[in-house]
Amino acid sequence: MTADGSHIMMDDTQVQEHYDEFFEEVFTELEEKYGEIEEMNVCDNLGDHLVGNVYAKFRREEDAAKAVENLNDRWFNGSPIRAELSPVTDFREACCRQYELGECTRGGFCNFMHLKPISRELRRRLYGRKKQRSRSRSPPTRRDRSPRRRSRSPRERRRSRERGRSGRY
């Protein structure tokens, strides 16, 4: 809707592009100001308690606390931001399984999260760079340290456990 109250018509591609721009802007600002984000989700629900909710999971708890403290002094699109820490550590547990399968009969008023997906390109750009970054920081591979030993067979592992319980080595 525009400032004069008229509606803007957009096709699905334009809506996705607009949403991707919003997602990238929020993701980038949060990560640059507060710390590394492991996951960010935006609810597509219509119910008052979920509409417009954005959930960001930071790698470090201290970063999340800093974000909450600073975001509560901010406004977005003419409305105050209300940030709080969430006890949810696994977003998959809070998501509507039926919605993911395209079968939720409660629609936008479902009490489980209906997550609005971002485009594949944006997902690669935002989350793919972390994989590249984390690879470069990772410790040397086993190949660099010492020759790799063959893994033991289930029979060898069982024998080892039995020796450990009986006190023989």
Sequence and secondary structure as in RCSB ss.txt:
>XXXX:A:sequence
MTADGSHIMMDDTQVQEHYDEFFEEVFTELEEKYGEIEEMNVCDNLGDHLVGNVYAKFRREEDAAKAVENLNDRW
FNGSPIRAELSPVTDFREACCRQYELGECTRGGFCNFMHLKPISRELRRRLYGRKKQRSRSRSPPTRRDRSPRRR
SRSPRERRRSRERGRSGRY
>XXXX:A:secstr
  TTS      HHHHHHHHHHHHHHHHHHHHHHH  EEEEEEB   STTTTT EEEEESSHHHHHHHHHHHTT E
ETTEE      S   HHHHB HHHHTT  SSGGG SSB B    HHHHHHHHHHHHHHHHHHS   HHHHS    
   HHHHHHHHHHHHHT  
